[in-house]
């Protein structure tokens, strides 16, 4: 489902009203993640200088508002990362070098760990030099720039919050708070109209139940236990008003 674009022109990753010109390939994409989903290379967010308004189609220098029609490209705009999005209390951390989801006053930058951490662990976390500048040892995705939150372990190292037993694939710890975050993110990210009545058969790796649940690219929630630790167990099924 890479590159799904909503009716308002935004994508599944961010809510915005412009496309970014990727200098690496000379094509427009709603965001760098949409680009990376379909290309064999990654897009440099910092090199973006040109955007295209989704409403009027005007190509122009990157800015928060369209110079021709006045469309606001994003409630939040970072002129360094060229991040356009809904206002989720983001802030740019110059020490991390990227934007973080805030509110800013809830976080501090640890100069030993070299990343932003929650204030409530400021005096209790164990520092590890540049701990986020590596890949998650479970999923091997970059910890520092990932949109998936990392959680500090007692030893000071980080793992992505969605971690599972490598043998049986069940969640290793209580994921209740993370599932709540996913609930909220999915609620704020409706699928395009043609997918809103779509269901999919899933198998839950936590409770081992099967069932038909609403399809969403961010995750399919088990109707039995509420876990998002699920895998597809069948094809998509659409209601009669949205035939395949």
VEXPATI-783907 format. One record per residue (C-alpha): residue number from 1; x, y, z. Coordinates in pm, 1 decimal. Example, Ala and Ser with C-alpha at 12.3 -4.5 7.8 and 13.67 -1.06 7.14 Angstrom:
# VEXPATI-783907
<resi->1&X->1230.0&Y->-450.0&Z->780.0>
<resi->2&X->1367.0&Y->-106.0&Z->714.0>
# end
This chain:
# VEXPATI-783907
<resi->1&X->0.0&Y->0.0&Z->0.0>
<resi->2&X->293.3&Y->232.1&Z->-59.6>
<resi->3&X->216.4&Y->582.1&Z->-168.6>
<resi->4&X->-157.2&Y->591.6&Z->-83.6>
<resi->5&X->-273.2&Y->950.3&Z->-133.0>
<resi->6&X->-584.4&Y->1080.6&Z->41.5>
<resi->7&X->-861.7&Y->1286.4&Z->-117.6>
<resi->8&X->-712.3&Y->1609.4&Z->19.8>
<resi->9&X->-380.3&Y->1529.1&Z->-149.2>
<resi->10&X->-192.7&Y->1439.7&Z->168.1>
<resi->11&X->-48.8&Y->1095.1&Z->237.0>
<resi->12&X->-69.2&Y->831.1&Z->508.0>
<resi->13&X->243.1&Y->966.9&Z->676.2>
<resi->14&X->172.0&Y->1339.7&Z->708.4>
<resi->15&X->-116.0&Y->1584.2&Z->667.5>
<resi->16&X->3.5&Y->1844.8&Z->416.7>
<resi->17&X->-103.4&Y->2026.7&Z->101.7>
<resi->18&X->210.6&Y->2030.4&Z->-108.4>
<resi->19&X->451.5&Y->1792.2&Z->-276.7>
<resi->20&X->828.9&Y->1800.1&Z->-239.4>
<resi->21&X->1068.8&Y->1793.7&Z->-532.5>
<resi->22&X->1322.2&Y->1517.4&Z->-472.3>
<resi->23&X->1653.9&Y->1640.8&Z->-611.1>
<resi->24&X->1783.1&Y->1285.0&Z->-634.9>
<resi->25&X->1538.2&Y->1187.1&Z->-909.3>
<resi->26&X->1366.3&Y->1511.1&Z->-1014.0>
<resi->27&X->1017.0&Y->1388.1&Z->-919.2>
<resi->28&X->751.8&Y->1525.7&Z->-682.5>
<resi->29&X->635.2&Y->1324.9&Z->-380.8>
<resi->30&X->403.8&Y->1413.4&Z->-94.1>
<resi->31&X->678.8&Y->1318.9&Z->150.2>
<resi->32&X->1021.0&Y->1155.0&Z->172.7>
<resi->33&X->866.8&Y->832.9&Z->305.7>
<resi->34&X->637.6&Y->804.7&Z->3.1>
<resi->35&X->951.6&Y->849.8&Z->-209.0>
<resi->36&X->1147.1&Y->584.9&Z->-18.8>
<resi->37&X->856.1&Y->339.3&Z->-48.5>
<resi->38&X->882.9&Y->329.7&Z->-427.7>
<resi->39&X->1248.7&Y->410.8&Z->-495.7>
<resi->40&X->1563.9&Y->210.8&Z->-436.3>
<resi->41&X->1733.5&Y->506.1&Z->-268.1>
<resi->42&X->1645.4&Y->747.3&Z->11.1>
<resi->43&X->1538.9&Y->1109.0&Z->-24.0>
<resi->44&X->1741.9&Y->1379.4&Z->150.6>
<resi->45&X->1487.4&Y->1589.9&Z->340.6>
<resi->46&X->1738.8&Y->1867.0&Z->400.4>
<resi->47&X->1809.2&Y->1926.1&Z->29.9>
<resi->48&X->1448.3&Y->2015.9&Z->-58.9>
<resi->49&X->1420.8&Y->2363.6&Z->-208.3>
<resi->50&X->1110.6&Y->2336.1&Z->-429.4>
<resi->51&X->751.7&Y->2236.7&Z->-353.5>
<resi->52&X->432.7&Y->2214.4&Z->-559.9>
<resi->53&X->97.3&Y->2332.9&Z->-424.5>
<resi->54&X->-158.0&Y->2051.2&Z->-434.5>
<resi->55&X->-443.3&Y->2300.1&Z->-474.8>
<resi->56&X->-319.3&Y->2521.1&Z->-760.6>
<resi->57&X->-17.5&Y->2326.5&Z->-888.4>
<resi->58&X->227.0&Y->2616.2&Z->-857.3>
<resi->59&X->591.8&Y->2517.9&Z->-819.4>
<resi->60&X->772.9&Y->2749.6&Z->-578.9>
<resi->61&X->1045.8&Y->2776.4&Z->-314.9>
<resi->62&X->968.2&Y->2580.2&Z->1.2>
<resi->63&X->761.1&Y->2785.5&Z->246.0>
<resi->64&X->463.3&Y->2741.1&Z->477.9>
<resi->65&X->205.0&Y->2910.8&Z->254.2>
<resi->66&X->148.4&Y->2896.1&Z->-122.7>
<resi->67&X->260.8&Y->3222.5&Z->-279.1>
<resi->68&X->-21.3&Y->3210.8&Z->-537.6>
<resi->69&X->-339.8&Y->3074.7&Z->-377.3>
<resi->70&X->-259.2&Y->3116.6&Z->-7.8>
<resi->71&X->-300.6&Y->2747.7&Z->76.2>
<resi->72&X->-134.9&Y->2663.5&Z->407.2>
<resi->73&X->87.1&Y->2366.4&Z->328.0>
<resi->74&X->108.2&Y->2252.9&Z->690.0>
<resi->75&X->4.7&Y->2379.1&Z->1032.7>
<resi->76&X->360.3&Y->2295.2&Z->1133.0>
<resi->77&X->650.4&Y->2374.2&Z->902.0>
<resi->78&X->1021.7&Y->2332.6&Z->966.5>
<resi->79&X->1241.2&Y->2521.6&Z->722.0>
<resi->80&X->1536.7&Y->2295.3&Z->805.1>
<resi->81&X->1379.8&Y->1948.4&Z->773.8>
<resi->82&X->1112.2&Y->2072.6&Z->531.3>
<resi->83&X->853.6&Y->1892.7&Z->740.7>
<resi->84&X->494.9&Y->1998.0&Z->671.6>
<resi->85&X->229.2&Y->1841.4&Z->894.8>
<resi->86&X->-67.1&Y->1891.0&Z->1125.1>
<resi->87&X->18.8&Y->2056.6&Z->1454.6>
<resi->88&X->127.2&Y->1767.4&Z->1677.0>
<resi->89&X->335.7&Y->1993.0&Z->1902.6>
<resi->90&X->647.9&Y->1919.8&Z->1699.2>
<resi->91&X->971.6&Y->2103.5&Z->1756.3>
<resi->92&X->1307.1&Y->2107.3&Z->1581.2>
<resi->93&X->1595.6&Y->1994.8&Z->1799.4>
<resi->94&X->1917.0&Y->2143.6&Z->1665.3>
<resi->95&X->2120.4&Y->1892.0&Z->1865.7>
<resi->96&X->1932.1&Y->1590.0&Z->1726.2>
<resi->97&X->1935.3&Y->1757.4&Z->1385.9>
<resi->98&X->1570.9&Y->1666.8&Z->1314.1>
<resi->99&X->1217.0&Y->1744.1&Z->1426.6>
<resi->100&X->1066.2&Y->1562.9&Z->1723.1>
<resi->101&X->705.4&Y->1521.3&Z->1839.1>
<resi->102&X->658.4&Y->1721.9&Z->2156.9>
<resi->103&X->545.3&Y->1919.1&Z->2337.7>
<resi->104&X->900.6&Y->2048.4&Z->2363.4>
<resi->105&X->869.7&Y->2127.9&Z->2733.6>
<resi->106&X->814.8&Y->1757.0&Z->2807.5>
<resi->107&X->1157.8&Y->1660.1&Z->2674.5>
<resi->108&X->1525.2&Y->1736.5&Z->2726.0>
<resi->109&X->1828.6&Y->1665.6&Z->2509.5>
<resi->110&X->2083.7&Y->1435.9&Z->2671.9>
<resi->111&X->2421.8&Y->1527.1&Z->2527.5>
<resi->112&X->2576.0&Y->1192.2&Z->2620.8>
<resi->113&X->2299.6&Y->977.1&Z->2472.2>
<resi->114&X->2271.6&Y->1241.6&Z->2197.4>
<resi->115&X->1892.5&Y->1239.6&Z->2169.9>
<resi->116&X->1580.3&Y->1385.5&Z->2328.1>
<resi->117&X->1433.0&Y->1192.6&Z->2620.8>
<resi->118&X->1127.4&Y->1242.8&Z->2841.8>
<resi->119&X->1175.6&Y->1470.2&Z->3140.9>
<resi->120&X->1050.5&Y->1201.8&Z->3381.1>
<resi->121&X->1362.7&Y->988.7&Z->3321.4>
<resi->122&X->1612.1&Y->1276.1&Z->3322.1>
<resi->123&X->1764.7&Y->1178.0&Z->3656.9>
<resi->124&X->1716.2&Y->801.5&Z->3632.5>
<resi->125&X->1814.0&Y->689.4&Z->3282.3>
<resi->126&X->2152.6&Y->528.4&Z->3219.5>
<resi->127&X->2359.5&Y->723.1&Z->2967.6>
<resi->128&X->2517.1&Y->541.3&Z->2674.0>
<resi->129&X->2730.8&Y->741.6&Z->2432.1>
<resi->130&X->2538.2&Y->816.7&Z->2109.2>
<resi->131&X->2290.5&Y->540.4&Z->2192.3>
<resi->132&X->2041.3&Y->627.3&Z->1917.0>
<resi->133&X->2298.4&Y->654.4&Z->1637.2>
<resi->134&X->2259.7&Y->288.3&Z->1545.9>
<resi->135&X->1996.8&Y->42.5&Z->1428.6>
<resi->136&X->1741.1&Y->-124.1&Z->1652.9>
<resi->137&X->1893.3&Y->-466.4&Z->1731.0>
<resi->138&X->1552.9&Y->-631.4&Z->1677.7>
<resi->139&X->1417.8&Y->-481.3&Z->1354.0>
<resi->140&X->1744.1&Y->-322.2&Z->1229.1>
<resi->141&X->1572.6&Y->9.9&Z->1148.5>
<resi->142&X->1760.7&Y->330.8&Z->1230.5>
<resi->143&X->1673.0&Y->438.3&Z->1583.9>
<resi->144&X->1757.6&Y->806.1&Z->1556.7>
<resi->145&X->1540.2&Y->903.0&Z->1260.7>
<resi->146&X->1263.1&Y->642.0&Z->1290.3>
<resi->147&X->902.8&Y->756.3&Z->1336.3>
<resi->148&X->862.2&Y->463.5&Z->1578.9>
<resi->149&X->945.6&Y->560.6&Z->1935.4>
<resi->150&X->1241.5&Y->403.5&Z->2108.9>
<resi->151&X->1235.3&Y->302.4&Z->2474.7>
<resi->152&X->1543.0&Y->302.7&Z->2701.6>
<resi->153&X->1620.8&Y->-31.6&Z->2865.4>
<resi->154&X->1766.4&Y->-58.7&Z->3218.5>
<resi->155&X->2110.4&Y->-106.0&Z->3060.0>
<resi->156&X->2070.8&Y->223.2&Z->2871.8>
<resi->157&X->2037.1&Y->80.7&Z->2522.1>
<resi->158&X->1732.6&Y->146.7&Z->2304.4>
<resi->159&X->1478.1&Y->-77.2&Z->2137.5>
<resi->160&X->1184.4&Y->22.4&Z->1925.5>
<resi->161&X->869.0&Y->15.0&Z->2133.3>
<resi->162&X->711.0&Y->-249.6&Z->1911.2>
<resi->163&X->925.9&Y->-550.6&Z->1999.3>
<resi->164&X->839.2&Y->-919.9&Z->1989.9>
<resi->165&X->986.1&Y->-1256.7&Z->2079.9>
<resi->166&X->1203.8&Y->-1363.0&Z->1784.4>
<resi->167&X->1074.6&Y->-1722.0&Z->1819.2>
<resi->168&X->696.7&Y->-1699.3&Z->1872.1>
<resi->169&X->649.7&Y->-1331.5&Z->1768.3>
<resi->170&X->441.3&Y->-1248.5&Z->2077.1>
<resi->171&X->487.2&Y->-907.2&Z->2236.7>
<resi->172&X->767.4&Y->-924.5&Z->2492.6>
<resi->173&X->622.4&Y->-672.9&Z->2740.0>
<resi->174&X->295.3&Y->-489.5&Z->2793.8>
<resi->175&X->229.6&Y->-280.9&Z->2483.7>
<resi->176&X->-87.6&Y->-115.6&Z->2615.4>
<resi->177&X->47.8&Y->239.5&Z->2603.9>
<resi->178&X->188.3&Y->191.0&Z->2254.7>
<resi->179&X->-139.9&Y->42.7&Z->2128.6>
<resi->180&X->-314.9&Y->352.7&Z->2268.8>
<resi->181&X->-75.5&Y->573.9&Z->2072.5>
<resi->182&X->-154.9&Y->373.9&Z->1758.5>
<resi->183&X->-528.9&Y->409.5&Z->1830.5>
<resi->184&X->-486.3&Y->786.8&Z->1843.3>
<resi->185&X->-269.2&Y->802.7&Z->1531.3>
<resi->186&X->-513.5&Y->589.6&Z->1331.3>
<resi->187&X->-806.5&Y->802.1&Z->1451.8>
<resi->188&X->-627.1&Y->1109.6&Z->1315.5>
<resi->189&X->-533.8&Y->937.8&Z->987.8>
<resi->190&X->-851.3&Y->825.1&Z->808.7>
<resi->191&X->-807.0&Y->606.7&Z->504.5>
<resi->192&X->-915.2&Y->729.8&Z->159.3>
<resi->193&X->-1289.6&Y->688.8&Z->102.7>
<resi->194&X->-1249.2&Y->384.2&Z->-120.5>
<resi->195&X->-1076.7&Y->197.5&Z->166.2>
<resi->196&X->-1297.4&Y->310.3&Z->456.8>
<resi->197&X->-1531.5&Y->8.3&Z->434.3>
<resi->198&X->-1251.2&Y->-238.6&Z->365.1>
<resi->199&X->-1182.8&Y->-527.8&Z->601.7>
<resi->200&X->-905.2&Y->-784.7&Z->615.7>
<resi->201&X->-856.6&Y->-1124.2&Z->778.3>
<resi->202&X->-580.6&Y->-1117.5&Z->1040.6>
<resi->203&X->-405.2&Y->-1352.2&Z->1280.4>
<resi->204&X->-311.6&Y->-1209.7&Z->1619.7>
<resi->205&X->36.0&Y->-1308.7&Z->1734.9>
<resi->206&X->-52.2&Y->-1224.5&Z->2096.9>
<resi->207&X->-384.5&Y->-1402.8&Z->2161.8>
<resi->208&X->-362.6&Y->-1640.8&Z->1861.6>
<resi->209&X->-714.7&Y->-1551.9&Z->1745.4>
<resi->210&X->-821.3&Y->-1494.7&Z->1385.3>
<resi->211&X->-1079.8&Y->-1247.1&Z->1265.0>
<resi->212&X->-1195.0&Y->-987.3&Z->1016.1>
<resi->213&X->-1100.4&Y->-631.3&Z->1112.3>
<resi->214&X->-1099.2&Y->-284.9&Z->947.1>
<resi->215&X->-803.6&Y->-238.6&Z->713.8>
<resi->216&X->-560.7&Y->44.8&Z->786.4>
<resi->217&X->-207.1&Y->91.3&Z->658.3>
<resi->218&X->-81.1&Y->192.5&Z->1002.8>
<resi->219&X->-196.7&Y->-129.3&Z->1165.1>
<resi->220&X->-476.2&Y->-383.5&Z->1201.8>
<resi->221&X->-613.6&Y->-411.8&Z->1554.4>
<resi->222&X->-717.4&Y->-749.4&Z->1695.2>
<resi->223&X->-1084.0&Y->-735.0&Z->1795.7>
<resi->224&X->-1026.7&Y->-997.4&Z->2066.6>
<resi->225&X->-738.8&Y->-852.6&Z->2270.0>
<resi->226&X->-675.2&Y->-507.6&Z->2119.8>
<resi->227&X->-320.8&Y->-586.0&Z->2004.0>
<resi->228&X->-173.8&Y->-450.0&Z->1682.0>
<resi->229&X->77.4&Y->-736.0&Z->1675.2>
<resi->230&X->-111.6&Y->-897.4&Z->1388.6>
<resi->231&X->-36.9&Y->-1044.3&Z->1048.1>
<resi->232&X->-248.9&Y->-1060.2&Z->734.9>
<resi->233&X->-430.9&Y->-1393.0&Z->703.6>
<resi->234&X->-635.8&Y->-1327.2&Z->390.5>
<resi->235&X->-715.6&Y->-1074.4&Z->122.5>
<resi->236&X->-897.4&Y->-743.2&Z->139.8>
<resi->237&X->-1278.3&Y->-744.6&Z->138.5>
<resi->238&X->-1475.6&Y->-438.0&Z->36.0>
<resi->239&X->-1841.2&Y->-354.0&Z->92.0>
<resi->240&X->-2078.5&Y->-356.7&Z->-209.6>
<resi->241&X->-2066.3&Y->23.3&Z->-243.8>
<resi->242&X->-1690.2&Y->-2.6&Z->-308.4>
<resi->243&X->-1654.9&Y->-299.7&Z->-545.5>
<resi->244&X->-1309.7&Y->-430.7&Z->-628.0>
# end
